[in-house]
Amino acid sequence: MKAVILAGGLGKRLLPYTTFLPKPMLPLGEKPILEHLIDWAKKNGIKSIVLCVSYLRKTIEDYFEDGKKFGVNIEYAISNKPLATAGQLKTAEQFIDDTFVCMYGDSIFDFSLRNMIKQHKEKKAFVTMSLNEYKTNLAYGVIDISKTGKVLRWNEKPEIKANVNMGCYVMEPDVFSLIPKNKPYGMDDLIKKAMNRKKIINSFITKKGFTDIGNKASYKKAYQEHIQKLGKI
């Protein structure tokens, strides 16, 4: 099985860090984010990787080359312009002919990908999405009212729960037929189109976390947490 890693984004929310480095190459401890992802994929039995690259792609290609020194085989799908998540995935079509994993190149995962793949096959799903059970507290008092406007209940800063998308998928190769070529197309657009076509979209829910490195604050937090795990602080 292959893993496709989307590593071509511009990383605008991480400027100026991404002026000279693509977001997946930002360091997390002694390794770039992308190397952590490749290590995680290898740990879960995947040793064939397709990197979808675009912005500052030579930095990625020069570091990873063919992947041998990292214990994997790496191929490159190249785009010359931003294509959003699913649009970028489309560039890997020529490398895929079987069930595959797709993951965003700006997150760190900590769950059993093996179990997710196993569940995907058992459910005969078209796409399986990894979801995280996310909890947060609203910053305000929430007031329940009746149809006539009578106040029924005051809930002060209640906890809310939701299943959020982690950005790791197991997919069947037919997904490529739903993605337009050479134009920006979001993963949400792809999933909605597949649902409209009555395809089976399954979920794999985990309480084990993931780290989304989408902006400067989340990057700093992820870096600090990683160093603490290594016992360096």
QUISUL-V426035 format. One record per residue. N is the residue number from 1. RES is the residue in one letter. PHI is phi in whole degrees, 0 to 359 (999 if undefined). BURIAL is I if it has 16 or more other C-alpha atoms within 10 Angstrom, else O. Layout:
n->N res->RES phi->PHI burial->BURIAL
n->N res->RES phi->PHI burial->BURIAL
//
This chain:
n->1 res->M phi->999 burial->O
n->2 res->K phi->254 burial->I
n->3 res->A phi->243 burial->I
n->4 res->V phi->258 burial->I
n->5 res->I phi->248 burial->I
n->6 res->L phi->277 burial->I
n->7 res->A phi->230 burial->I
n->8 res->G phi->245 burial->I
n->9 res->G phi->291 burial->I
n->10 res->L phi->279 burial->I
n->11 res->G phi->64 burial->I
n->12 res->K phi->299 burial->O
n->13 res->R phi->286 burial->O
n->14 res->L phi->251 burial->I
n->15 res->L phi->297 burial->O
n->16 res->P phi->272 burial->O
n->17 res->Y phi->303 burial->O
n->18 res->T phi->264 burial->I
n->19 res->T phi->294 burial->O
n->20 res->F phi->241 burial->O
n->21 res->L phi->232 burial->I
n->22 res->P phi->293 burial->I
n->23 res->K phi->310 burial->I
n->24 res->P phi->295 burial->I
n->25 res->M phi->262 burial->I
n->26 res->L phi->296 burial->I
n->27 res->P phi->288 burial->I
n->28 res->L phi->230 burial->I
n->29 res->G phi->73 burial->I
n->30 res->E phi->266 burial->O
n->31 res->K phi->233 burial->O
n->32 res->P phi->289 burial->I
n->33 res->I phi->310 burial->I
n->34 res->L phi->297 burial->I
n->35 res->E phi->292 burial->I
n->36 res->H phi->299 burial->I
n->37 res->L phi->296 burial->I
n->38 res->I phi->295 burial->I
n->39 res->D phi->299 burial->I
n->40 res->W phi->294 burial->I
n->41 res->A phi->297 burial->I
n->42 res->K phi->296 burial->I
n->43 res->K phi->301 burial->O
n->44 res->N phi->264 burial->O
n->45 res->G phi->92 burial->O
n->46 res->I phi->255 burial->I
n->47 res->K phi->238 burial->I
n->48 res->S phi->236 burial->I
n->49 res->I phi->239 burial->I
n->50 res->V phi->248 burial->I
n->51 res->L phi->261 burial->I
n->52 res->C phi->272 burial->I
n->53 res->V phi->236 burial->I
n->54 res->S phi->204 burial->I
n->55 res->Y phi->298 burial->I
n->56 res->L phi->50 burial->I
n->57 res->R phi->295 burial->I
n->58 res->K phi->298 burial->O
n->59 res->T phi->299 burial->O
n->60 res->I phi->289 burial->I
n->61 res->E phi->296 burial->I
n->62 res->D phi->290 burial->O
n->63 res->Y phi->282 burial->O
n->64 res->F phi->266 burial->I
n->65 res->E phi->49 burial->I
n->66 res->D phi->270 burial->I
n->67 res->G phi->89 burial->I
n->68 res->K phi->302 burial->O
n->69 res->K phi->287 burial->O
n->70 res->F phi->253 burial->O
n->71 res->G phi->78 burial->O
n->72 res->V phi->222 burial->I
n->73 res->N phi->253 burial->I
n->74 res->I phi->242 burial->I
n->75 res->E phi->242 burial->I
n->76 res->Y phi->238 burial->I
n->77 res->A phi->252 burial->I
n->78 res->I phi->247 burial->I
n->79 res->S phi->235 burial->I
n->80 res->N phi->257 burial->O
n->81 res->K phi->207 burial->I
n->82 res->P phi->296 burial->I
n->83 res->L phi->233 burial->I
n->84 res->A phi->64 burial->I
n->85 res->T phi->293 burial->I
n->86 res->A phi->291 burial->I
n->87 res->G phi->299 burial->I
n->88 res->Q phi->291 burial->I
n->89 res->L phi->302 burial->I
n->90 res->K phi->305 burial->I
n->91 res->T phi->292 burial->I
n->92 res->A phi->268 burial->I
n->93 res->E phi->306 burial->I
n->94 res->Q phi->295 burial->O
n->95 res->F phi->265 burial->O
n->96 res->I phi->244 burial->I
n->97 res->D phi->222 burial->O
n->98 res->D phi->207 burial->O
n->99 res->T phi->309 burial->I
n->100 res->F phi->215 burial->I
n->101 res->V phi->258 burial->I
n->102 res->C phi->236 burial->I
n->103 res->M phi->219 burial->I
n->104 res->Y phi->286 burial->I
n->105 res->G phi->273 burial->I
n->106 res->D phi->235 burial->I
n->107 res->S phi->228 burial->I
n->108 res->I phi->245 burial->I
n->109 res->F phi->249 burial->I
n->110 res->D phi->213 burial->O
n->111 res->F phi->211 burial->I
n->112 res->S phi->276 burial->O
n->113 res->L phi->294 burial->I
n->114 res->R phi->303 burial->O
n->115 res->N phi->293 burial->O
n->116 res->M phi->295 burial->I
n->117 res->I phi->296 burial->I
n->118 res->K phi->300 burial->O
n->119 res->Q phi->295 burial->I
n->120 res->H phi->305 burial->I
n->121 res->K phi->289 burial->O
n->122 res->E phi->296 burial->O
n->123 res->K phi->276 burial->O
n->124 res->K phi->52 burial->O
n->125 res->A phi->280 burial->I
n->126 res->F phi->276 burial->I
n->127 res->V phi->220 burial->I
n->128 res->T phi->243 burial->I
n->129 res->M phi->258 burial->I
n->130 res->S phi->276 burial->I
n->131 res->L phi->237 burial->I
n->132 res->N phi->249 burial->I
n->133 res->E phi->284 burial->O
n->134 res->Y phi->258 burial->O
n->135 res->K phi->236 burial->O
n->136 res->T phi->207 burial->O
n->137 res->N phi->251 burial->O
n->138 res->L phi->294 burial->O
n->139 res->A phi->277 burial->O
n->140 res->Y phi->232 burial->O
n->141 res->G phi->285 burial->O
n->142 res->V phi->256 burial->O
n->143 res->I phi->250 burial->O
n->144 res->D phi->270 burial->O
n->145 res->I phi->231 burial->O
n->146 res->S phi->274 burial->O
n->147 res->K phi->298 burial->O
n->148 res->T phi->269 burial->O
n->149 res->G phi->96 burial->O
n->150 res->K phi->290 burial->O
n->151 res->V phi->286 burial->O
n->152 res->L phi->255 burial->O
n->153 res->R phi->201 burial->O
n->154 res->W phi->244 burial->O
n->155 res->N phi->250 burial->O
n->156 res->E phi->277 burial->O
n->157 res->K phi->44 burial->O
n->158 res->P phi->290 burial->O
n->159 res->E phi->277 burial->O
n->160 res->I phi->240 burial->O
n->161 res->K phi->238 burial->O
n->162 res->A phi->204 burial->O
n->163 res->N phi->268 burial->O
n->164 res->V phi->252 burial->O
n->165 res->N phi->289 burial->O
n->166 res->M phi->268 burial->I
n->167 res->G phi->86 burial->I
n->168 res->C phi->228 burial->I
n->169 res->Y phi->227 burial->I
n->170 res->V phi->249 burial->I
n->171 res->M phi->226 burial->I
n->172 res->E phi->267 burial->I
n->173 res->P phi->298 burial->O
n->174 res->D phi->294 burial->O
n->175 res->V phi->299 burial->I
n->176 res->F phi->297 burial->I
n->177 res->S phi->291 burial->O
n->178 res->L phi->264 burial->O
n->179 res->I phi->254 burial->I
n->180 res->P phi->294 burial->O
n->181 res->K phi->274 burial->O
n->182 res->N phi->60 burial->O
n->183 res->K phi->214 burial->O
n->184 res->P phi->300 burial->O
n->185 res->Y phi->206 burial->I
n->186 res->G phi->277 burial->I
n->187 res->M phi->296 burial->I
n->188 res->D phi->297 burial->O
n->189 res->D phi->296 burial->O
n->190 res->L phi->296 burial->I
n->191 res->I phi->295 burial->I
n->192 res->K phi->296 burial->O
n->193 res->K phi->296 burial->O
n->194 res->A phi->297 burial->I
n->195 res->M phi->295 burial->O
n->196 res->N phi->296 burial->O
n->197 res->R phi->273 burial->O
n->198 res->K phi->67 burial->O
n->199 res->K phi->283 burial->O
n->200 res->I phi->277 burial->O
n->201 res->I phi->253 burial->I
n->202 res->N phi->255 burial->I
n->203 res->S phi->236 burial->I
n->204 res->F phi->236 burial->I
n->205 res->I phi->262 burial->I
n->206 res->T phi->224 burial->I
n->207 res->K phi->274 burial->O
n->208 res->K phi->291 burial->O
n->209 res->G phi->281 burial->O
n->210 res->F phi->219 burial->I
n->211 res->T phi->244 burial->I
n->212 res->D phi->267 burial->I
n->213 res->I phi->258 burial->I
n->214 res->G phi->260 burial->O
n->215 res->N phi->213 burial->O
n->216 res->K phi->296 burial->O
n->217 res->A phi->296 burial->O
n->218 res->S phi->290 burial->O
n->219 res->Y phi->293 burial->I
n->220 res->K phi->298 burial->O
n->221 res->K phi->296 burial->O
n->222 res->A phi->297 burial->I
n->223 res->Y phi->295 burial->I
n->224 res->Q phi->298 burial->O
n->225 res->E phi->296 burial->I
n->226 res->H phi->295 burial->O
n->227 res->I phi->297 burial->O
n->228 res->Q phi->296 burial->O
n->229 res->K phi->297 burial->O
n->230 res->L phi->280 burial->O
n->231 res->G phi->75 burial->O
n->232 res->K phi->266 burial->O
n->233 res->I phi->239 burial->O
//
